[in-house]
Amino acid sequence: MNPRRRSARRSPLRGCLVILAVIALIIVVVILLWFLLAGWLHLPKPKLPTTKEPTSQPASCPDVLMLSVPGTWESNSNDDPYNPSANPISYMLNISQPLRERFPAERLEVYTVPYVAQFSNPIALPPDGQQSYNRSRSEGTARTTEKLAQTYRDCPLTTYVMVGFSQGAVIAGDVAAEIGAGNGPVPANKMLGVMLVADGRRVPGPDQATVIGAVPPGEGAEVALKGLKVPGITMTGPRPGFGALADRSYTICAPGDLICDSPREALSPFNILNSAGTLVRAAGNPVHSLYHGYVVDENGTTATQWTLNWATGLIDGAPHPPHS
């Protein structure tokens, strides 16, 4: 057989292989860029300062600092932490504003963590223009940690109350778990209590937050989707526990709220596109938006009222450190 004819027969096959290889390379590059642009999850883990506790602190220091961590679409990076206005109907304002009005500034500082608070849909075409969950959660965690670390450095005798809703509950819960493990920005004995409303990492069991109200049968969406990683969304599964803070950590989850009460079969990591879409839609579901009226006990106490009463009691009973 003529070698030239054999070469001519093989050349189309080689050409197809080259084309397929180029297409595969383009797909890999596009996916890699998609992940890079959406952002990776980066949760800071500061080391606790090992300084000796003083006998007094500056007169400018509050006795108690309350950190309010808003949920998705309830804040932005440039919001004023002392007069938040990014979302006038933010659920957390129902808790932070009454507490600010009740206590004088020298007794209580209320700080609303300003962060992106968005959750872009990674499969939206065209793109929805929002920041990814990874970027939002990373910024929220960093700013919460930074505020705690700064206050502890400047006001070492101040104690803390932390409340978070939805994405803010995930952030507050993550920071609280680090504090409870002895790895957080403040000592565990300075944390008076933690309340997580609609926590996406909620899971029953020992060393977890105490449930107030009905105990939903499901688990947090991040637990149901453990291991799911799509551009901009990293599901980290359950927390290991709250450690030293387990006895003063609480959670409220309305049955049927997919953010904190997700059936395992409803969100499958093997059905990535549908699962990601369901997770994004869950942040706007009707149950998730009705916690202000959600009743948690036989006396008709709502989630908001219970949290307000709980926080008020902690602040009333908090130490009055000496000031210099």
C-alpha positions in Angstrom: 0.0 0.0 0.0 1.2 3.5 -0.8 2.4 5.2 2.5 1.0 8.5 1.2 -2.5 7.0 0.9 -2.3 5.6 4.5 -1.2 9.0 5.8 -4.1 10.7 4.0 -6.6 8.3 5.6 -5.3 8.9 9.1 -5.1 12.7 8.9 -8.9 13.3 9.4 -8.8 11.2 12.6 -5.9 13.2 13.9 -7.6 16.4 13.0 -10.7 15.4 15.0 -8.6 14.4 18.0 -6.9 17.8 17.9 -10.3 19.6 17.7 -11.7 17.5 20.7 -8.5 18.3 22.7 -8.9 22.0 22.1 -12.6 21.9 23.0 -11.8 20.0 26.2 -9.1 22.5 27.1 -11.4 25.4 26.5 -14.1 23.8 28.8 -11.5 23.3 31.5 -10.3 26.9 31.3 -13.9 28.2 31.3 -14.8 26.1 34.4 -11.6 27.2 36.2 -12.2 30.9 35.4 -15.9 30.5 36.5 -14.7 29.2 39.9 -12.0 31.9 40.2 -14.3 34.7 39.4 -17.1 33.4 41.7 -14.6 33.2 44.6 -13.4 30.6 47.0 -14.6 30.3 50.6 -12.1 31.9 53.0 -13.0 31.8 56.7 -10.4 33.5 58.9 -9.3 31.8 62.1 -7.5 34.4 64.3 -5.4 33.4 67.3 -6.6 34.5 70.7 -4.3 37.0 72.3 -2.6 35.7 75.5 -2.5 38.9 77.5 -3.2 39.2 81.2 -6.6 40.6 82.0 -6.5 44.1 83.5 -8.5 45.3 86.5 -10.2 48.1 84.5 -10.8 49.3 81.0 -11.1 52.7 79.2 -14.2 54.8 79.9 -15.1 54.7 76.2 -15.6 50.9 76.4 -19.1 49.5 76.6 -20.0 46.9 79.2 -21.6 44.7 76.5 -21.2 44.5 72.8 -24.0 43.0 70.8 -23.1 41.9 67.3 -26.1 41.7 64.9 -25.3 39.7 61.7 -28.1 40.3 59.1 -29.2 37.8 56.5 -29.1 37.6 52.8 -30.1 40.9 51.1 -30.3 42.7 54.5 -26.9 44.5 54.4 -24.1 45.7 52.2 -20.4 46.3 52.5 -20.7 50.0 53.1 -23.7 50.0 55.5 -23.3 52.1 58.7 -22.9 49.5 61.5 -24.4 51.9 64.0 -27.3 53.1 61.8 -27.9 50.4 59.3 -30.1 51.4 56.4 -29.2 49.0 53.6 -32.5 47.2 54.1 -35.1 49.1 56.2 -37.2 45.9 56.7 -34.2 43.7 57.7 -35.4 41.1 60.2 -32.5 41.9 62.5 -33.6 45.5 63.0 -36.6 44.1 65.0 -34.0 43.0 67.5 -31.1 45.4 67.4 -33.2 48.7 67.4 -35.2 48.0 70.6 -32.1 46.9 72.4 -30.3 50.1 71.3 -33.2 52.2 72.5 -33.5 50.3 75.9 -29.8 50.5 77.0 -27.5 53.6 77.3 -24.4 53.6 75.1 -22.1 53.0 78.0 -23.9 49.8 78.9 -24.5 48.4 75.4 -22.9 48.9 72.0 -25.0 47.5 69.2 -22.9 46.8 66.1 -24.6 45.5 62.9 -22.0 43.8 60.8 -21.8 45.4 57.3 -21.1 42.8 54.6 -22.1 41.9 51.0 -25.1 39.8 52.1 -25.8 38.4 48.6 -26.2 35.0 47.1 -25.8 34.9 43.3 -27.3 32.1 41.3 -24.4 30.4 39.6 -26.6 29.0 36.8 -28.4 32.2 36.0 -28.3 33.3 32.4 -27.6 36.1 32.0 -25.7 36.4 35.4 -27.8 38.1 38.1 -25.0 40.6 38.9 -24.8 39.6 42.6 -21.7 38.6 44.6 -21.3 34.9 45.2 -22.2 33.2 48.5 -18.6 32.4 49.1 -17.5 36.0 48.8 -20.4 37.2 50.9 -19.9 34.7 53.7 -16.1 35.2 53.7 -16.5 38.9 54.1 -19.2 38.6 56.7 -17.0 36.2 58.8 -14.0 38.4 58.4 -15.8 41.6 59.5 -17.4 39.8 62.5 -14.1 38.4 63.6 -12.3 41.7 63.1 -14.9 43.6 65.2 -14.7 41.1 68.1 -10.8 41.0 68.0 -10.6 44.8 67.9 -13.0 45.2 70.8 -11.3 42.6 72.9 -7.9 44.3 72.3 -9.2 47.7 73.2 -11.8 46.7 75.8 -10.7 43.5 77.4 -13.4 43.4 80.1 -16.4 43.8 77.7 -18.7 40.9 77.3 -20.6 39.8 74.1 -24.0 38.8 72.8 -24.2 37.6 69.2 -27.3 37.2 67.0 -27.5 36.1 63.4 -30.3 35.5 60.9 -30.1 33.2 57.8 -26.7 33.8 56.1 -25.9 35.9 59.2 -26.7 32.9 61.4 -24.2 30.7 59.5 -21.6 33.4 60.0 -22.4 34.0 63.7 -22.5 30.2 64.3 -19.2 29.6 62.6 -17.5 32.3 64.7 -19.2 31.1 67.9 -18.0 27.5 67.2 -14.4 28.8 66.9 -14.7 30.7 70.2 -16.2 27.7 71.9 -13.2 25.6 70.7 -10.8 28.2 72.1 -9.7 29.4 68.7 -11.8 32.5 68.3 -11.1 36.2 68.6 -12.4 36.5 72.2 -12.3 34.1 75.1 -15.3 31.8 75.6 -16.0 33.2 79.1 -16.6 36.6 77.6 -19.4 35.4 75.4 -22.8 35.7 77.2 -24.8 34.0 74.5 -25.5 33.2 70.9 -28.8 33.1 69.0 -29.0 31.7 65.5 -32.3 32.2 63.6 -32.7 30.1 60.4 -29.2 28.6 60.6 -28.1 26.9 57.4 -25.8 24.6 59.3 -28.3 23.6 61.9 -28.0 20.0 63.0 -29.4 18.2 66.1 -27.2 16.4 68.5 -24.9 16.9 71.5 -22.7 20.0 71.7 -25.1 21.8 69.3 -27.3 24.8 69.9 -30.5 24.4 71.9 -33.7 24.6 69.8 -36.3 27.1 70.9 -39.8 26.2 69.7 -40.6 23.3 67.4 -37.9 20.9 66.5 -38.0 20.5 62.7 -37.3 17.1 61.3 -34.8 18.2 58.7 -31.3 19.8 58.8 -29.6 22.9 57.5 -29.2 23.3 53.8 -25.4 23.2 54.1 -25.7 19.9 55.9 -28.1 18.4 53.4 -25.7 19.5 50.6 -22.4 18.7 52.3 -19.7 18.5 49.8 -21.4 20.5 47.1 -19.0 22.8 45.3 -20.1 24.8 42.4 -18.7 28.2 41.3 -19.3 30.6 44.3 -21.1 28.1 46.5 -19.3 25.8 48.9 -21.4 23.8 51.2 -19.4 23.0 54.4 -21.7 20.6 56.1 -22.4 20.5 59.9 -20.3 22.3 62.5 -18.3 20.1 64.8 -20.1 21.7 67.8 -20.1 24.8 70.0 -17.8 23.5 72.6 -17.6 25.8 75.7 -20.5 27.8 74.2 -22.9 24.9 73.8 -24.7 25.7 77.0 -25.5 29.3 75.9 -26.1 28.8 72.2 -29.7 28.7 70.9 -31.4 28.3 67.5 -34.8 28.9 66.1 -36.0 27.2 62.9 -39.5 27.3 61.5 -40.6 23.9 60.1 -40.6 24.0 56.3 -37.9 26.7 56.0 -35.5 25.0 53.6 -32.6 27.1 54.8 -32.6 25.3 58.2 -35.1 22.5 57.7 -34.0 20.7 54.5 -35.0 17.1 53.9 -32.0 15.1 52.8 -33.8 13.9 49.6 -34.8 17.4 48.6 -31.3 18.7 47.9 -29.0 16.3 46.2 -25.3 17.0 45.4 -25.7 14.5 42.5 -28.2 16.9 40.9 -26.0 20.0 41.1 -27.9 22.4 38.9 -31.3 21.8 40.5 -29.8 21.7 44.0 -28.0 25.1 43.5 -31.2 26.6 42.1 -33.3 25.3 45.0 -30.8 26.7 47.5 -30.9 30.2 46.0 -34.8 30.1 45.9 -34.9 29.0 49.5 -33.6 32.3 50.7 -36.8 34.0 49.5 -39.3 31.3 50.4 -42.4 32.5 52.4 -41.6 30.6 55.6 -38.1 32.1 55.7 -39.5 35.6 55.6 -42.0 35.2 58.5 -39.9 34.8 61.6 -41.1 38.1 63.1 -44.5 36.5 63.6 -43.3 32.9 64.1 -44.6 31.6 67.5 -42.2 29.5 69.5 -44.1 28.7 72.7 -47.6 28.1 74.2 -47.7 31.7 75.4 -47.7 33.1 71.9 -44.1 34.4 72.1 -42.7 35.1 68.7 -39.1 34.4 67.6 -38.4 38.1 67.8 -39.9 38.5 71.2 -38.1 35.5 72.6 -34.8 36.7 71.3 -35.4 40.2 72.6 -36.3 38.9 76.1 -33.3 36.6 76.1 -30.8 39.3 75.0 -32.3 41.8 77.5 -31.9 39.4 80.3 -28.2 38.7 79.4 -27.4 42.4 79.1 -29.2 43.2 82.4 -27.2 40.5 84.2 -23.9 41.2 82.5 -20.9 42.3 84.7 -20.3 46.1 85.2 -16.5 46.2 84.7 -14.5 49.0 86.3 -13.5 51.9 84.0 -10.5 54.1 84.2 
